[in-house]
């Protein structure tokens, strides 16, 4: 079972509610499709500017980001380091 974060879950939810594929969301965010994929599987945290765009898009679909979502967003690699 893959471990996700609240942030990655919200990114997936926004994309699905907006009826976008990863490439289309990437174009809206100004990042690559590979970046979106990494955000969704929690390998990479989005840059602050990307989070702002996601927050704006999320608001259109009733998905709010909390400060906790953003601050506590940890990648899988960071989670591994913490478990040791």
C-alpha positions as CSV (number, residue, x, y, z in Angstrom):
1,X,0.0,0.0,0.0
2,X,1.5,3.3,-1.0
3,X,1.8,6.0,1.6
4,X,0.4,9.4,0.6
5,X,0.2,12.7,2.3
6,X,-2.8,15.0,2.7
7,X,-1.1,17.3,0.1
8,X,-0.7,14.5,-2.5
9,X,-4.3,13.3,-1.9
10,X,-5.6,16.8,-2.5
11,X,-3.6,17.2,-5.7
12,X,-5.1,14.0,-7.0
13,X,-8.6,15.0,-5.9
14,X,-8.3,18.4,-7.6
15,X,-7.1,16.8,-10.8
16,X,-10.0,14.3,-10.9
17,X,-12.6,16.9,-10.0
18,X,-11.3,19.2,-12.7
19,X,-11.5,16.3,-15.1
20,X,-7.8,16.7,-16.1
21,X,-5.1,14.3,-16.8
22,X,-1.6,14.8,-15.4
23,X,-0.4,16.5,-18.5
24,X,-3.3,19.0,-18.5
25,X,-2.8,19.8,-14.8
26,X,1.0,20.2,-15.4
27,X,0.3,22.7,-18.2
28,X,-2.0,24.7,-15.8
29,X,0.7,24.7,-13.1
30,X,3.6,25.4,-15.4
31,X,5.4,22.1,-14.5
32,X,6.1,18.9,-16.3
33,X,3.8,15.9,-16.3
34,X,6.5,14.0,-14.5
35,X,6.4,16.6,-11.7
36,X,2.7,16.1,-11.3
37,X,3.2,12.4,-11.1
38,X,5.9,12.8,-8.4
39,X,3.6,15.2,-6.4
40,X,0.8,12.6,-6.6
41,X,2.9,9.7,-5.4
42,X,4.6,11.9,-2.8
43,X,8.1,11.6,-4.2
44,X,8.5,15.4,-4.5
45,X,6.9,18.4,-2.8
46,X,5.6,21.1,-5.0
47,X,7.4,24.5,-5.0
48,X,5.6,27.3,-3.1
49,X,4.5,28.9,-6.4
50,X,3.0,25.6,-7.5
51,X,1.2,25.2,-4.2
52,X,-0.3,28.7,-4.6
53,X,-1.7,27.7,-8.0
54,X,-3.0,24.4,-6.6
55,X,-4.7,26.3,-3.8
56,X,-6.4,28.6,-6.3
57,X,-7.5,25.7,-8.4
58,X,-8.6,23.7,-5.4
59,X,-10.8,26.6,-4.2
60,X,-12.8,26.4,-7.4
61,X,-13.6,22.8,-6.5
62,X,-14.2,23.3,-2.7
63,X,-10.8,21.8,-1.7
64,X,-9.0,23.9,0.9
65,X,-5.3,23.6,1.8
66,X,-4.4,24.2,5.4
67,X,-1.1,25.5,6.6
68,X,-0.7,22.0,8.2
69,X,-1.1,20.3,4.8
70,X,1.7,22.5,3.4
71,X,4.1,22.5,6.3
72,X,3.7,18.8,7.1
73,X,4.0,17.6,3.5
74,X,6.9,15.2,3.6
75,X,8.2,13.1,0.8
76,X,8.5,9.3,1.1
77,X,12.3,9.8,1.4
78,X,11.9,12.1,4.3
79,X,9.5,9.7,6.0
80,X,12.1,6.9,5.6
81,X,14.7,9.1,7.2
82,X,12.4,9.8,10.2
83,X,11.6,6.1,10.7
84,X,15.3,5.1,11.3
